Amino acid sequence: TGAIDPLTDIRKIADRFQLWMHVDGSYGAFAVLAESARKLFAGMELADSIALDPHKWLYLPVDVGCVIYRNPEIARAVFAHEAEYTRMFGEEADEAFVCWDYGPELSRRFRALKVWMLLKGVGLDALTEAIESNLACARYLESMVRASDDFEMVVPVELSIFCFRHVPVQLRNQSPKAIDAFNERLLVALQRDGSSYLSNATLGGRFALRGCVLNYRTTLRDMEILLDDLRRVAKSLLTSA
């Protein structure tokens, strides 16, 4: 759903019980760049480690994942080993950095090059603007859903994920199971139609249509098209039923 846990409170619990606090920011953490979402991430800076996937909200090709450690020496104590054929001699500390001291892989691709080129070629300001635009798209869709009489939000939007469902007037008096079943059929039909794409989620026992805006080319108009496509495909399903 894109929901964010109360990180400051979690840090207090972790300290109380001497636990490692890891934040899974693979999808959403880069939204901290956006002024409109920054307050949601209060406490993230208190984590012992954070997982990030630049191939998600930095728009890079798969796969680029990374972990940021507050104290890298703890990770090194876990993963480093002293095989003679991997020892580094006579180097400054930054030059002696080797990936296998911080994770299980010995050989790995040069994933960091993608991130470096993105930051150099595109820049942080442009990335922040794109993330803000994605957030605005999800909020716009939520506003249209709430203003409509044939869609309903299943949970509020926090980042760029939206979970909602279609409830045409013909189904308003149907059981929750019937509405779930219709939305399952609608999802499959929409995917086969090919104009728009959504996935699914089950929240509070209810089947939901799930979308996630993670493309810097996505516009507010695309959100309008999505609802138009759903109405069109739903009408076809109801007509043929």
N, C-alpha and C positions, 0 to 999 in steps of 0.2 A: 504493500500500500504506500510505501514511501514514508511511513510514520517514523518519527525519531524518538528514541527513548530519553528519559530524564537523566542525562549523562552526569550532571553534578551530583545527584542523589546516588547514582551507581558508584561514583568515585568514593563517596563516604562509606558505602557498604564494603567496597573492595578494601579500603584502608582498615576498616574495623576487623575484617576477617583475614587480612594479609593476602588478598587475592590479586592476581594479575588482571588488569582492566584492558581488554582488547576491544576496539571499536571496529565493527565491520562497516567501513565507509565505501565499500566497493562501488556501489551505485551512486549514493547521494552526497558523499562528503565534499565533492567539488562545488556543490551549491553554496558552500560557505563563502565562496568568492562573491556571490550576489548579495548586494545590500539588503534586498527585500527578504532574504531567507536567513541571513547571518545569525540572527538571534536564536533561531531554532537549534543551533549547534553549540550553545553555551555548555561548557564542560568538556567539549571534545579535546581541548588542549590539555586536559588532565589525564588522558589515556596513557597507558604504558606502551601501547602499540596501536597503529591504525592501518587497516588494509585499504588499498586504493586500486581502482581499475581505470586507468586513463583511457582504455578502449571503450569505456562507457561514456562518461560525461566530459571527457576531453576530446571526444569525436575521433579517436585514433583507431586504426584497424586492429583487429584481434591478432595476437594477444599481447597485452601490456598490463601486467599486474605488479604491484609492489607493496612492501610493508615498511612503514616508518616506525622506528623505535625511539622511545625517549632515552633509553640507555642502551646503545648498541652493544656494549660489552656483555650484557646479559645474554643476548642472542649469540654472541660469539662464544661464550662459555658453554652454551648448549650444543652448537653445531661444529665448532672448530676441532680439527684433529691435527696430529703432528706427523703425518706420513712424510718421509724424507723427500719424496718426489713432488711434494706440494709446498715445501717450505720456501719462504721469500727471504733473501739475504740483502743486507746493505741498502735498504730503501727507506725513504722517508715514510712516515705513517700513512699519509694519503696515497702515496705511490704503492704501498704494500697491500692496499685493500684488495681482497679477493672474495668473490661472491660465495664461494663454498664455505667460508667461515660464518656465514649468516643464514644458511638454509641447506636443505638436503642435496641440492643439485651440484654436481661438479662442473659439468659442461652446460652452457645455456646460451641462447641467442642474445644478440646485442639489442635487447628491447629498449634500453634507455635511449638509444639513438633517435627513436621515433619521438619521444617526449622532448628531447633537446631540440630537435628540428622544429617541432610544433611551437615551442616557446620562443625560439629565435625567429621563426618565419611568420608566425601569426601574432604572438604576444599575448600577455595576460589580459590587457584591456579588451581585446576582441573576443577572447574566450569568455570573459565575464559578461559581456554584452550578449553573447549567444546563449549563455545559461539563463540570464534574466529573461530573454525572449522565450525560451522553453518553459520557464515557470509561468510566464504570462499566458502562454497557450493553454496550459492545464487549468489555470484559474478561469480563463475565458470559457473553456468548455464547461467547467463546473457552474459558472453563472448562467450559461444557456440551459443547462440541464435543470437547474433550480427554477428557472423562469418558465419552463415548459410544463405541459400537462400530460406528457406521455413518456417522460424519462424521470428517473430518480437516482440520486446519489446513494451509494451504499455506505461509504465513509467519506469524510471531508478530505479535500486535497491539501497536502502539505508541501510536496515538492512538485515533480512533473508527472507523477503517476496519478491516474484517475480511475476509480472503480464505480461503475454505475450500471443501470439496466433499463431496458425498454419495457414500458407497461402501457401498451396501446389501450384505448378506451374499451375495446372489445374484451380485454382481459382484467379490467379493474375489479370485477367481482369474483375472479377465479381464485383458487387456493394458492398459497405460496409455492407449492410444488408445481402447479401448472405454470406459474409465471417463470419459475426456474427452468422448467423443461422448454418453454418457448424461447427463453434467452439462450439456452444451449443450442437449439436449432438455428436461432438467428446468428449466433457466432459462426457456426459452420458455414451457413449460407453466405455470410458476409465475406469470409475468407475465400470461399470459392468464387464469389463475385469478382474479386480482384481489385476493386477500386480503393478500399480501405482495409486496414488490418488491425485486429485487436486480439488479445489473448484472454485468459479467464482467471478468476480467483473465486474461492468460496470463503465468505466472510460472515461470521455469525450464523452459519448454516444456510446462507443465501448465495446462490450462484450470481456472479457479477461479471460484466464485461470489463476488461482491464486494458487500459492504454498507458503508454509511457512515451513521453516526448523527449527524444535524445538525438535529434538531428538539427543541426544549425540552420537548415533550410526550411524547417517547419514554420508555418505562419498561422495567424488567427483564422484566415480563410480555410485552412486545412481542417480546423476544428468544426467549422460550419459544414464543410463537405462531409465530414465523418457522420454527423447527425443526419444529414440529408440521405446519405447512403444507407444508414440503418433504417430510416423510415421507409425508404424505397424497397429495400430487401424484406423488411417486415411486412409491408403491404402485400408483396408477392406471396409470402408464406401464408398470410391470413386468407388471401383470395383463393389459394389452392387447397386450403384445408377442408 
